[in-house]
């Protein structure tokens, strides 16, 4: 008989039994469910709702179940529907009628809300740890490539010369923001809904604060309706995960492009590449491509839960059973991606000479030529026009701006002097950009220092 079956005259149809059950996926919450139940039982004993001896019996029984589940000797039942009722059924079978007292002052509605919060709290910590490792690798690579010159792009067209360090540090800033969002979400979810009951609390004198303290939570929810129906914390995590995956996807997209024969800026390590079943010469950046592809999967998880929640009246509705699979999938996907991207980056080979050669093409120093004229007193808009004409001439002749002679420049304007060529040299173009956030090696080095400091603060 179902634990809730007193009101029913017939059993659940077999088809519905399978459709209704969530144990296939929510068994993943066994640890959090048992932790919450132990804290609840201890509190029931302390406030006198049950005896201290009964509380001890419940706690010992729950610890035994936890040990057996971790050992792989427990088989959950579809008929018991979910992890909460499976644990309660096992407990009652092991310790007898006292097991039926565990659910006093509690509903599965506030129980699952607690379990999911505890689960995400732990997984956010793990995700932050993996993301911090990736960020540290990027910082180390940036430090190694402070003077690895390369072209910067807009519209995927060569724009201005920068360094590989400057480029990689852009991703460091993205990932630091991701860490900040995860930290904020963790803070907001670290509240206990237990005691909200089904939706209107309970008449039992529960000490909700004691349970929260035991579980390492910062407080309790202040409205029982919201306590059981809120999934903002899960949506927040999925939104954070989606943004993080977007950042990973952008990074991987660039690695795919850079490793192509057309660019040849980098070579992926053999351990993070695959071949073709028909073309023996191929070395494909499949790992980067898969991360790029899995981004859509996490977006789908976010949209799935947003859609589930959008029309739900207060308080709990069975639709909310659909929250866990989306959360579990996003957690698994993002952590697997972080695990593989870090060593893929760490082991890639950078072709400095090819990057530097690429920085010299495409008139990447055109802006510096215009700046040179502006510093000589020519209004920038006029200088822009002059340089545009020079670029047009050089492109027709197959020349670079540095290939023209000083006399060629002076024929255009008398403002050009001997210092011109040093001003439009690629290294000078980068080194001269010392403004905060710019690509000069010394500026980027300071950015690395500040980013390491920010990373340390975000991990606390």
C-alpha positions as CSV (number, residue, x, y, z in Angstrom):
1,X,0.0,0.0,0.0
2,X,1.2,3.5,-0.8
3,X,2.3,5.7,2.1
4,X,-0.4,8.1,1.0
5,X,-3.0,5.4,0.1
6,X,-5.5,5.8,2.9
7,X,-8.0,7.9,0.9
8,X,-7.9,5.6,-2.2
9,X,-10.1,2.5,-2.9
10,X,-8.0,1.1,-5.7
11,X,-4.3,1.0,-6.6
12,X,-2.5,3.1,-9.2
13,X,-2.6,1.8,-12.7
14,X,0.7,0.2,-13.8
15,X,1.1,2.6,-16.7
16,X,0.6,5.6,-14.3
17,X,2.9,4.0,-11.7
18,X,5.8,4.1,-14.1
19,X,4.9,7.5,-15.6
20,X,4.4,9.0,-12.1
21,X,7.6,7.7,-10.5
22,X,10.7,9.8,-10.3
23,X,13.0,7.3,-8.5
24,X,15.0,6.6,-11.7
25,X,16.5,10.0,-11.6
26,X,15.9,11.5,-8.1
27,X,17.7,8.6,-6.4
28,X,20.7,10.9,-7.1
29,X,19.5,13.0,-4.2
30,X,19.7,10.1,-1.7
31,X,22.6,11.7,0.3
32,X,20.9,15.1,0.6
33,X,17.5,13.5,1.4
34,X,19.0,11.4,4.2
35,X,21.0,14.4,5.6
36,X,17.8,16.4,5.7
37,X,15.9,13.6,7.4
38,X,18.6,13.2,10.0
39,X,18.5,16.9,10.9
40,X,14.7,16.8,11.0
41,X,14.7,13.7,13.2
42,X,17.2,15.2,15.6
43,X,15.1,18.4,15.8
44,X,11.9,16.5,16.4
45,X,13.5,14.8,19.4
46,X,14.9,18.0,20.8
47,X,11.6,19.9,20.7
48,X,9.7,16.9,22.2
49,X,7.5,16.0,19.2
50,X,9.0,12.6,19.5
51,X,11.2,11.1,22.2
52,X,15.0,11.5,22.2
53,X,15.2,7.7,22.1
54,X,13.0,7.6,19.0
55,X,15.0,10.3,17.4
56,X,18.2,8.3,18.0
57,X,16.6,5.2,16.5
58,X,15.6,7.2,13.4
59,X,19.1,8.7,13.0
60,X,20.8,5.3,13.4
61,X,18.5,3.8,10.9
62,X,19.0,6.6,8.4
63,X,22.8,6.4,8.7
64,X,22.6,2.7,8.1
65,X,20.6,3.3,4.9
66,X,23.1,5.9,3.8
67,X,26.0,3.5,4.3
68,X,24.2,0.7,2.4
69,X,23.3,3.0,-0.5
70,X,26.9,4.2,-0.8
71,X,28.0,0.5,-0.8
72,X,25.6,-0.3,-3.6
73,X,23.6,-2.8,-1.7
74,X,20.2,-1.0,-1.8
75,X,17.8,-1.4,-4.7
76,X,15.2,1.3,-4.9
77,X,11.6,0.5,-6.0
78,X,9.6,2.2,-8.7
79,X,6.5,1.5,-6.7
80,X,7.7,3.7,-3.9
81,X,7.7,6.6,-6.4
82,X,10.6,8.8,-5.3
83,X,13.7,9.0,-3.2
84,X,11.8,10.3,-0.2
85,X,9.3,7.5,0.1
86,X,11.9,4.9,-0.8
87,X,14.1,6.0,2.1
88,X,11.1,6.1,4.5
89,X,9.9,2.7,3.3
90,X,13.4,1.2,3.9
91,X,13.6,2.9,7.3
92,X,10.3,1.5,8.4
93,X,11.2,-2.0,7.3
94,X,14.4,-1.8,9.3
95,X,13.4,-0.1,12.5
96,X,9.6,-0.8,12.6
97,X,6.7,1.6,13.4
98,X,9.0,4.3,14.7
99,X,10.1,4.9,11.1
100,X,6.6,6.2,10.4
101,X,7.2,9.1,12.7
102,X,10.0,10.6,10.6
103,X,7.6,12.5,8.4
104,X,5.9,14.3,11.3
105,X,5.7,18.0,10.5
106,X,7.1,17.5,7.0
107,X,5.9,17.1,3.4
108,X,7.6,15.8,0.4
109,X,7.1,19.3,-1.0
110,X,9.4,21.0,1.5
111,X,11.6,17.9,1.6
112,X,12.4,18.0,-2.2
113,X,12.9,21.7,-2.1
114,X,15.5,21.2,0.6
115,X,17.2,18.3,-1.2
116,X,17.6,20.2,-4.4
117,X,19.1,23.2,-2.6
118,X,21.6,21.0,-0.8
119,X,22.5,19.2,-4.1
120,X,23.0,22.4,-6.0
121,X,25.0,23.9,-3.2
122,X,27.5,21.0,-3.4
123,X,27.6,21.0,-7.2
124,X,28.1,24.8,-7.4
125,X,31.2,24.3,-5.2
126,X,32.4,21.6,-7.5
127,X,31.7,23.7,-10.6
128,X,33.5,26.7,-9.1
129,X,36.5,24.5,-8.4
130,X,36.7,23.2,-12.0
131,X,36.2,26.7,-13.4
132,X,38.9,28.1,-11.1
133,X,41.4,25.5,-12.5
134,X,40.5,26.5,-16.0
135,X,40.9,30.2,-15.1
136,X,44.3,29.5,-13.5
137,X,45.5,27.7,-16.6
138,X,44.4,30.7,-18.7
139,X,46.3,33.0,-16.4
140,X,49.4,30.9,-16.6
141,X,49.2,30.8,-20.4
142,X,48.7,34.5,-20.5
143,X,51.8,35.0,-18.4
144,X,53.8,32.9,-20.9
145,X,52.5,34.8,-23.9
146,X,52.8,38.4,-22.9
147,X,54.9,39.1,-26.0
148,X,53.3,36.6,-28.4
149,X,52.0,39.0,-31.1
150,X,48.9,38.2,-33.0
151,X,46.2,40.0,-35.0
152,X,43.0,41.0,-33.2
153,X,39.8,40.8,-35.0
154,X,36.4,42.4,-35.4
155,X,33.8,40.8,-37.8
156,X,36.5,38.1,-38.1
157,X,38.5,40.6,-40.2
158,X,42.0,41.6,-39.0
159,X,41.7,44.8,-37.0
160,X,44.6,45.7,-34.8
161,X,47.7,43.9,-33.4
162,X,47.4,42.5,-29.9
163,X,49.0,39.7,-27.9
164,X,47.8,36.2,-27.2
165,X,48.0,37.1,-23.5
166,X,45.6,39.9,-24.1
167,X,43.2,37.7,-26.0
168,X,43.2,34.9,-23.4
169,X,42.7,37.4,-20.6
170,X,39.4,38.4,-22.2
171,X,38.2,34.9,-21.3
172,X,39.6,35.2,-17.8
173,X,37.3,38.2,-17.3
174,X,34.3,36.2,-18.6
175,X,35.1,33.3,-16.3
176,X,35.6,35.5,-13.3
177,X,32.1,36.9,-13.9
178,X,30.8,33.3,-14.1
179,X,32.4,32.6,-10.8
180,X,30.8,35.7,-9.3
181,X,27.4,34.6,-10.6
182,X,27.8,31.1,-9.2
183,X,28.9,32.6,-5.8
184,X,25.8,34.8,-5.7
185,X,23.5,32.0,-6.6
186,X,25.0,29.8,-3.9
187,X,24.4,32.5,-1.3
188,X,20.7,32.9,-2.3
189,X,20.0,29.2,-2.3
190,X,21.6,28.5,1.0
191,X,18.2,28.9,2.9
192,X,16.1,26.0,4.4
193,X,12.5,25.6,3.2
194,X,12.0,22.7,5.6
195,X,9.1,23.5,7.9
196,X,7.0,24.9,5.1
197,X,5.1,21.6,5.0
198,X,2.9,21.0,2.0
199,X,2.3,24.8,1.6
200,X,1.0,26.1,5.0
201,X,3.6,25.1,7.5
202,X,2.7,22.9,10.5
203,X,1.1,23.1,13.9
204,X,4.1,21.2,15.4
205,X,6.6,23.4,17.3
206,X,9.4,22.8,14.9
207,X,12.8,24.5,15.4
208,X,13.5,25.4,11.7
209,X,16.5,27.4,12.6
210,X,18.2,24.4,14.3
211,X,17.7,22.3,11.2
212,X,19.2,25.0,9.0
213,X,22.2,25.4,11.2
214,X,22.9,21.6,11.3
215,X,22.7,21.5,7.5
216,X,25.1,24.5,7.1
217,X,22.4,26.8,5.8
218,X,22.2,30.5,6.5
219,X,18.6,30.8,7.5
220,X,15.0,29.7,6.7
221,X,12.4,30.7,4.1
222,X,9.9,33.3,5.4
223,X,6.9,32.2,3.4
224,X,5.7,28.6,3.3
225,X,4.0,29.0,-0.1
226,X,7.2,30.3,-1.6
227,X,9.3,27.8,0.4
228,X,7.8,24.9,-1.5
229,X,7.1,26.5,-4.9
230,X,10.3,28.4,-5.5
231,X,12.7,27.1,-8.1
232,X,14.4,30.5,-8.7
233,X,17.7,29.0,-7.4
234,X,17.6,26.2,-9.9
235,X,16.7,28.6,-12.7
236,X,19.5,30.9,-11.6
237,X,22.0,28.1,-11.7
238,X,20.8,27.0,-15.2
239,X,21.1,30.6,-16.4
240,X,24.6,30.8,-15.0
241,X,25.4,27.5,-16.6
242,X,24.1,28.7,-19.9
243,X,26.2,31.8,-19.8
244,X,29.3,29.8,-18.8
245,X,28.7,27.4,-21.6
246,X,28.4,30.3,-24.0
247,X,31.8,31.5,-22.9
248,X,33.3,28.0,-23.3
249,X,31.7,27.7,-26.7
250,X,33.2,31.0,-27.9
251,X,36.6,29.9,-26.7
252,X,36.3,26.5,-28.4
253,X,35.1,28.2,-31.6
254,X,38.3,30.2,-31.7
255,X,40.4,27.1,-31.0
256,X,38.7,25.4,-33.9
257,X,39.4,28.3,-36.2
258,X,43.0,28.8,-35.0
259,X,43.8,25.1,-35.5
260,X,42.6,25.2,-39.1
261,X,45.0,25.0,-42.0
262,X,43.9,28.6,-43.0
263,X,45.1,30.0,-39.6
264,X,47.6,27.5,-38.2
265,X,47.9,29.6,-35.0
266,X,47.8,26.5,-32.8
267,X,48.0,22.8,-32.9
268,X,45.8,20.7,-30.7
269,X,47.5,17.9,-28.7
270,X,46.9,14.4,-30.2
271,X,45.2,13.4,-27.0
272,X,42.5,16.0,-27.6
273,X,42.0,15.5,-31.3
274,X,40.5,12.7,-33.4
275,X,41.0,11.5,-37.0
276,X,38.9,10.6,-40.0
277,X,37.7,7.1,-41.0
278,X,38.4,7.9,-44.6
279,X,40.9,10.8,-44.8
280,X,44.2,9.7,-43.3
281,X,45.6,13.3,-43.0
282,X,42.8,14.7,-40.8
283,X,43.3,15.9,-37.3
284,X,40.0,17.2,-36.0
285,X,39.4,19.4,-33.0
286,X,36.4,17.2,-32.0
287,X,36.7,18.0,-28.3
288,X,36.3,21.7,-28.9
289,X,33.5,21.1,-31.3
290,X,31.6,18.9,-28.8
291,X,31.8,21.6,-26.1
292,X,30.5,24.0,-28.6
293,X,27.6,21.6,-29.4
294,X,26.8,20.8,-25.8
295,X,26.2,24.4,-25.2
296,X,22.8,24.1,-26.9
297,X,22.0,21.2,-24.5
298,X,22.4,23.4,-21.5
299,X,20.4,26.2,-23.1
300,X,17.6,23.6,-23.5
301,X,17.8,22.7,-19.8
302,X,17.2,26.3,-18.9
303,X,14.3,26.7,-21.4
304,X,12.8,23.5,-20.2
305,X,12.5,24.6,-16.6
306,X,11.5,28.2,-17.4
307,X,8.7,26.7,-19.5
308,X,7.7,24.3,-16.7
309,X,7.5,27.1,-14.1
310,X,5.9,29.9,-16.2
311,X,2.3,29.1,-15.6
312,X,2.2,27.4,-12.3
313,X,-0.2,28.7,-9.6
314,X,1.0,28.6,-6.0
315,X,2.1,26.4,-4.4
316,X,3.5,23.0,-5.4
317,X,2.4,21.3,-8.6
318,X,3.5,17.9,-9.9
319,X,5.0,19.7,-13.0
320,X,7.9,20.6,-10.7
321,X,9.1,17.0,-10.7
322,X,10.5,18.0,-14.1
323,X,13.1,20.3,-12.5
324,X,15.6,17.7,-11.5
325,X,16.5,16.1,-14.8
326,X,17.2,19.5,-16.3
327,X,19.4,20.5,-13.3
328,X,21.2,17.1,-13.3
329,X,21.9,17.3,-17.0
330,X,23.2,20.8,-16.9
331,X,25.5,19.9,-13.9
332,X,26.9,16.9,-15.6
333,X,27.4,18.6,-18.9
334,X,29.1,21.7,-17.6
335,X,31.4,19.8,-15.3
336,X,32.4,17.3,-18.1
337,X,33.2,20.3,-20.4
338,X,35.3,22.1,-17.8
339,X,37.2,18.9,-17.1
340,X,38.2,18.4,-20.7
341,X,38.7,22.1,-21.8
342,X,41.4,22.8,-19.2
343,X,43.9,20.1,-20.3
344,X,43.0,20.7,-23.9
345,X,44.2,24.3,-23.5
346,X,47.1,23.4,-21.3
347,X,48.5,20.9,-23.9
348,X,47.9,22.9,-27.1
349,X,51.0,24.1,-29.1
350,X,51.1,27.8,-29.9
351,X,52.8,28.8,-33.2
352,X,54.2,32.2,-32.2
353,X,55.9,32.9,-35.6
354,X,52.7,32.3,-37.6
355,X,50.7,34.5,-35.1
356,X,53.3,37.3,-35.4
357,X,53.3,37.0,-39.2
358,X,49.5,37.3,-39.2
359,X,49.7,40.4,-37.1
360,X,51.6,42.2,-39.8
361,X,49.0,41.6,-42.5
362,X,45.7,43.2,-43.1
363,X,46.8,46.7,-42.3
364,X,46.4,46.1,-38.6
365,X,48.6,49.2,-38.0
366,X,46.2,51.5,-39.9
367,X,44.7,53.0,-36.8
368,X,48.2,53.7,-35.4
369,X,49.0,55.6,-38.6
370,X,45.8,57.7,-38.2
371,X,46.8,58.2,-34.5
372,X,50.2,59.4,-35.6
373,X,48.7,62.0,-37.8
374,X,46.3,63.1,-35.1
375,X,49.2,63.5,-32.7
376,X,50.8,65.8,-35.2
377,X,47.7,68.0,-35.2
378,X,45.6,66.6,-38.0
379,X,41.9,66.2,-36.9
380,X,41.3,62.5,-36.4
381,X,38.4,62.3,-38.9
382,X,40.7,63.9,-41.6
383,X,43.5,61.5,-40.6
384,X,41.1,58.6,-40.9
385,X,40.3,59.7,-44.5
386,X,43.9,60.1,-45.4
387,X,44.9,56.6,-44.1
388,X,41.9,55.1,-45.8
389,X,43.2,56.4,-49.2
390,X,46.7,55.1,-48.4
391,X,45.3,51.6,-47.5
392,X,43.4,51.6,-50.8
393,X,46.5,52.4,-52.7
394,X,48.6,49.8,-50.9
395,X,46.0,47.1,-51.3
396,X,46.0,47.7,-55.0
397,X,49.7,47.5,-55.2
398,X,50.1,44.6,-52.8
399,X,52.0,46.6,-50.3
400,X,51.9,47.1,-46.5
401,X,51.8,50.5,-44.8
402,X,55.4,49.9,-43.7
403,X,56.5,49.2,-47.3
404,X,56.0,52.8,-48.5
405,X,59.0,55.1,-48.2
406,X,59.2,58.2,-46.1
407,X,59.2,60.3,-49.4
408,X,56.0,58.5,-50.4
409,X,54.4,59.6,-47.1
410,X,55.8,63.1,-47.3
411,X,54.3,63.5,-50.8
412,X,50.9,63.0,-49.1
413,X,51.6,65.3,-46.2
414,X,54.6,67.1,-44.8
415,X,53.7,66.1,-41.2
416,X,55.4,62.7,-41.7
417,X,58.8,62.5,-40.2
418,X,61.6,59.9,-39.4
419,X,59.7,58.6,-36.3
420,X,56.8,57.4,-38.5
421,X,58.0,53.8,-39.1
422,X,58.8,53.2,-35.4
423,X,55.2,54.4,-34.6
424,X,53.5,51.9,-37.0
425,X,55.7,48.9,-36.2
426,X,53.6,46.0,-34.9
427,X,55.4,45.7,-31.5
428,X,55.2,49.4,-30.9
429,X,51.5,49.4,-31.8
430,X,50.9,46.9,-29.0
431,X,53.4,48.3,-26.5
432,X,52.1,51.8,-26.8
433,X,48.6,50.8,-25.7
434,X,49.3,51.1,-22.0
435,X,45.8,52.3,-21.0
436,X,44.1,50.2,-18.4
437,X,42.6,47.2,-20.1
438,X,44.9,47.6,-23.1
439,X,47.2,45.0,-24.8
440,X,50.6,46.2,-23.8
441,X,52.6,43.5,-22.0
442,X,53.0,45.6,-18.8
443,X,49.2,46.4,-18.7
444,X,48.3,42.7,-19.3
445,X,50.7,41.6,-16.6
446,X,49.0,44.0,-14.1
447,X,45.7,42.6,-15.3
448,X,46.9,39.1,-14.5
449,X,47.9,40.1,-11.0
450,X,44.5,41.7,-10.3
451,X,42.7,38.8,-11.8
452,X,44.5,36.3,-9.6
453,X,43.5,38.5,-6.6
454,X,39.9,38.5,-7.8
455,X,40.0,34.7,-8.3
456,X,41.1,34.2,-4.8
457,X,38.3,36.4,-3.4
458,X,35.7,34.6,-5.5
459,X,36.7,31.2,-4.1
460,X,35.9,32.1,-0.5
